[in-house]
Amino acid sequence: MSAASKKSNKKKPVKTGFPLKAISVVLAGIMLLLAMLLWSSLFKAYPVEGKKQMLAIGAGDTYSGFIDRLAKDKQVSFPIILKLYQKIMINDTLKAGVYEIHEGMSVRDVMELISNSENAQMNRILVIEGTTFKQLIDALKSDPLVTHDISNLPYSKILQELGIPYSHPEGLFAPNTYFFAKGESDRKILKDLYQRQMKSLDQAWANRANDLPYKDKYEALIMASIIEKETSIDSELEQVSGVFVRRLKQGMRLQTDPTVIYGMGNKYNGNITRQDLRTPTAYNTYTINGLPPTPIALPSQKAIEAAMHPDSSNNVYFVATGNGGHKFSSNLQDHNRAVQEYLSVIRAKN
C-alpha cells in the first residue's frame, strides 16, 4: 500500500460535547440568572416610606406569611428564593415586636433583623375584642418583651395595685392593637388599657340614648360585653342590643348562651347542653332575671356604643342563620320558624 493510501485511510478525530467556549457561555448565563434572582429578591431594597419606618410583627406571624405579603404587594419577586434562604440560613421564627427599618436596607437585612427580638424598638400588644381578662393576662405573662410586675398576682390584688375601684376585672380593659416600648411593665400596659376603656365608656354614657334600662354605666358595660360575644358583625350590634334592651324592659330573661358559658368557667369543654342551661350560676341568664353581675368579656368601643344606642325595632328574638349572621324576629312564631330554618341549614351541611 502506498504512503498516499495510508494517509487517506487515517481517521480524523471526532469532536464530542460542547465546545469549551459554549460551556463557559452557558455557565455565565446561569450565574447571571442566579444573580438576577438574588438581586430581585434577597438583595432588593426593602420598600421604606421616607428615611425610616416602623415594621410591626405580631405574635404568631410567620416568615412565610411575611414573604407572601411582600409578594402580594409586588414588593419582591421570586418569594420562593426568600423562603429557601430563610429555611437554610436563618432557621428561626419571627419575633414579635416593632422594628425600625431604614432606607437602603435590603429584604435580606430586614429578614435577619426580625429574627432577633433584641432588635425590636417597641412591642406590639394585640388585645382581641371579646377575649376575657384571663386571656389578656395569659398573653402578657407569655410575652418575653413585657416586664412582669403584677400579672402573676391574684386578680383582686392586680386591681388594688392599679387603683381600680371595681371588685372584678372583666370588661374593664380596652381591646385593640397597642404599641409599647420593649420591656414595658404589665402594670403600665394594664393601666393604659383600663384608662382607655373608661374614657370610651364615659363618653358613650354621656351621649347615651334616652330610656335605657341600666342603673349606671357599669351595667351598660355588662350589656356591651354580651353584645360583643353574641355577634362579630358590626351591622348587627345595635340590633342585638335592641333585643336585649327590650327583654330587660319587658321583664323577659336574657337567655344568652355566652353568659352561661362564662359562668361554667373551666367546666366548659366547647359544647353547651340543655343541662348546662338549667344549671344555676350567677351568670346563667336562663335561670336569673336581668343582667349578670359583671361583664363576661372585654367589649370593643363599637359594642359599648351599641349598648347605649339600641335599634328601634320590635324584635325580641334572634337566632343564627347557619350561613353567617342572625335572623331577628318580633314574635315567638316567627322565631320558631327561623330556628327550624337554621336547623335545616345545619342538617344540610352535615
Secondary structure, 3 states (H helix, E strand, C coil): CCHHHHHHHCCCCCCCCCCHHHHHHHHHHHHHHHHHHHHCCCCCECCCCCCEEEEEECCCCCHHHHHHHHHHCCCCCCHHHHHHHHHHHHCCCCCCEEEEEECCCEHHHHHHHCCCHHHCCEEEEEECCCCCHHHHHHHHHHCCCCECCCCCCCHHHHHHHHCCCCCCCCCCCCCEEEEEECCCEHHHHHHHHHHHHHHHHHHHHHCCCCCCCCCCHHHHHHHHHHHHHHCCCHHHHHHHHHHHHHHHHHCCCCCCHHHHHHHHHHHCCCCCCHHHHHCCCCCCCCCCCCCCCCCCCCCCHHHHHHHHCCCCCCCCEEEECCCCCEEEECCHHHHHHHHHHHHHHHHHHC
